[in-house]
Amino acid sequence: MIMETAEVIFKFIIVSLNAYALMFTLILVSKWHRRMENKLDEIERYVRHVSDRNDIVFLNQLSELQRQLIKEERYEEAGKIGKIIKDEEGRIYKRENAYRVSRMVL
């Protein structure tokens, strides 16, 4: 009788320790997961910022080239550059809208 009681108490202690170890592990994993999500969001914002800056520089360079071509009275080439600028602006606009829609879904 005493052995059975001791065995039940021992099993209860083992089960309790396992449950606490599992809870501790789950808490650590959830905190780690949340921290990683925050880091990924930070990285995503930084990449978007750099990409936007690159797009601005590219459009600025195209605009400057277009102005130079107009000064040199090379209107046909300036028109081609103008078309490229409009295409790039459209691509940027589409990408921004797709990003906004994806953020709304989340």
C-alpha positions as CSV (number, residue, x, y, z in Angstrom):
1,M,0.0,0.0,0.0
2,I,2.8,2.5,0.9
3,M,4.7,1.4,-2.2
4,E,1.7,2.0,-4.4
5,T,1.1,5.5,-2.8
6,A,4.8,6.3,-3.3
7,E,4.7,5.1,-6.9
8,V,1.6,7.3,-7.6
9,I,3.3,10.3,-6.0
10,F,6.5,9.7,-8.0
11,K,4.5,9.4,-11.3
12,F,2.6,12.5,-10.4
13,I,5.8,14.4,-9.8
14,I,7.3,13.2,-13.1
15,V,4.1,14.1,-15.0
16,S,4.1,17.6,-13.4
17,L,7.8,18.2,-14.3
18,N,7.1,17.1,-17.9
19,A,4.1,19.4,-18.1
20,Y,6.1,22.4,-16.7
21,A,9.0,21.6,-19.0
22,L,6.6,21.5,-22.0
23,M,5.0,24.8,-21.0
24,F,8.4,26.5,-20.5
25,T,9.5,25.3,-23.9
26,L,6.3,26.5,-25.6
27,I,6.6,29.9,-23.9
28,L,10.2,30.2,-25.1
29,V,9.3,29.1,-28.7
30,S,6.4,31.6,-28.9
31,K,8.6,34.5,-27.7
32,W,11.3,33.5,-30.1
33,H,8.8,33.2,-32.9
34,R,7.3,36.7,-32.1
35,R,10.8,38.2,-32.0
36,M,11.7,36.7,-35.3
37,E,8.5,38.0,-36.9
38,N,9.4,41.5,-35.6
39,K,12.9,41.2,-37.0
40,L,11.6,40.1,-40.4
41,D,9.1,43.0,-40.5
42,E,12.0,45.3,-39.7
43,I,14.1,43.9,-42.5
44,E,11.1,44.0,-44.9
45,R,10.6,47.7,-44.1
46,Y,14.4,48.4,-44.7
47,V,14.4,46.6,-48.0
48,R,11.3,48.5,-49.1
49,H,13.0,51.7,-48.1
50,V,16.2,50.9,-50.0
51,S,14.2,49.8,-53.1
52,D,12.1,53.0,-53.0
53,R,15.2,55.1,-52.8
54,N,16.8,53.2,-55.7
55,D,13.6,53.8,-57.8
56,I,13.7,57.5,-57.0
57,V,17.4,57.7,-58.0
58,F,16.7,55.8,-61.2
59,L,13.7,58.1,-62.2
60,N,15.8,61.1,-61.3
61,Q,18.6,59.9,-63.6
62,L,16.2,59.3,-66.4
63,S,14.6,62.7,-65.9
64,E,18.0,64.4,-66.0
65,L,18.9,62.5,-69.2
66,Q,15.7,63.6,-70.7
67,R,16.4,67.2,-69.9
68,Q,19.9,66.9,-71.4
69,L,18.4,65.4,-74.6
70,I,15.9,68.2,-74.8
71,K,18.6,70.8,-74.4
72,E,20.5,69.2,-77.2
73,E,17.3,69.2,-79.3
74,R,17.2,65.4,-79.6
75,Y,13.5,65.2,-79.1
76,E,13.0,61.7,-80.5
77,E,15.4,60.2,-77.9
78,A,13.9,62.4,-75.2
79,G,10.5,61.0,-76.1
80,K,11.8,57.4,-75.7
81,I,13.2,58.3,-72.3
82,G,9.8,59.8,-71.4
83,K,8.1,56.6,-72.3
84,I,10.6,54.7,-70.1
85,I,9.9,57.0,-67.2
86,K,6.1,56.5,-67.6
87,D,6.6,52.7,-67.7
88,E,8.7,52.8,-64.6
89,E,6.2,55.0,-62.8
90,G,3.4,52.5,-63.7
91,R,5.5,49.6,-62.5
92,I,6.2,51.4,-59.2
93,Y,2.5,52.3,-58.8
94,K,1.5,48.7,-59.4
95,R,4.0,47.4,-56.9
96,E,2.9,49.8,-54.3
97,N,-0.7,48.9,-54.7
98,A,0.1,45.2,-54.5
99,Y,2.0,45.8,-51.3
100,R,-0.9,47.8,-49.8
101,V,-3.4,45.1,-50.7
102,S,-1.1,42.4,-49.2
103,R,-0.8,44.4,-46.0
104,M,-4.6,44.7,-45.8
105,V,-5.1,41.0,-46.1
106,L,-2.7,40.4,-43.2
